[in-house]
Amino acid sequence: MKTISKGTFQNSFEIKKSKFITIAAQINSKEELIKFLLKYRDLEAQHNCYAYKIGVTQQQGGFSDDSEPAGTAGKPIFNVIEKMELTNIAVLVIRHFGGTKLGAGPLTRAYTTSASELLNSISLINLQKAYKISFSFSIRDTKKVDAFLRQNDLLIKQREYNHDPTYTVVCQNPKIFEALSFLIANFKQEQIYIEMI
């Protein structure tokens, strides 16, 4: 799976006096989708059609035709996202109607072209499987654990100090922690995906 670079990307083109403006951004939640749509939709335009996809192991997605004939706008945008194997993305296509009806086929092609031309011009980021690992250990072993993590270039994402220290680490090879298993307890592992440029 891939996603697009962070930031907002935009292009536009015209067909029979209808202007299509496409805006895409990386999103990571439904809340970010809502913020994206509220920020970029054009209330003066006749149609604000969009598609989105979020997640890797558990994916969710959807689309809206926003009063265009059913299946001619949101679904074609979503199909471009699917074909390019993208996730964590929202694509909004704003149409300013030019007065000439395009018909279902040309309209579908217009929305497909809007999305594909923009997405093909953006740098893509590969998402690689990794593991988020949380573990606790005796405070007397802190120096040994820290030294092990440094030696293996493992970045500590979070540290908590209650009765015993608890670290959260992201790595691509969970087997590396077998070498540390004699020191750690309460081992918890979650599969995630990280960006690999």
Salt bridges, closest charged atoms under 4 A:
ASP42 OD2 - HIS96 NE2 3.04
GLU68 OE1 - HIS47 NE2 3.56
GLU68 OE2 - ARG95 NH1 2.98
GLU82 OE2 - LYS53 NZ 2.33
GLU85 OE1 - LYS2 NZ 3.89
ASP146 OD1 - ARG159 NH1 3.88
ASP164 OD2 - HIS163 ND1 3.46
GLU190 OE1 - LYS132 NZ 3.70
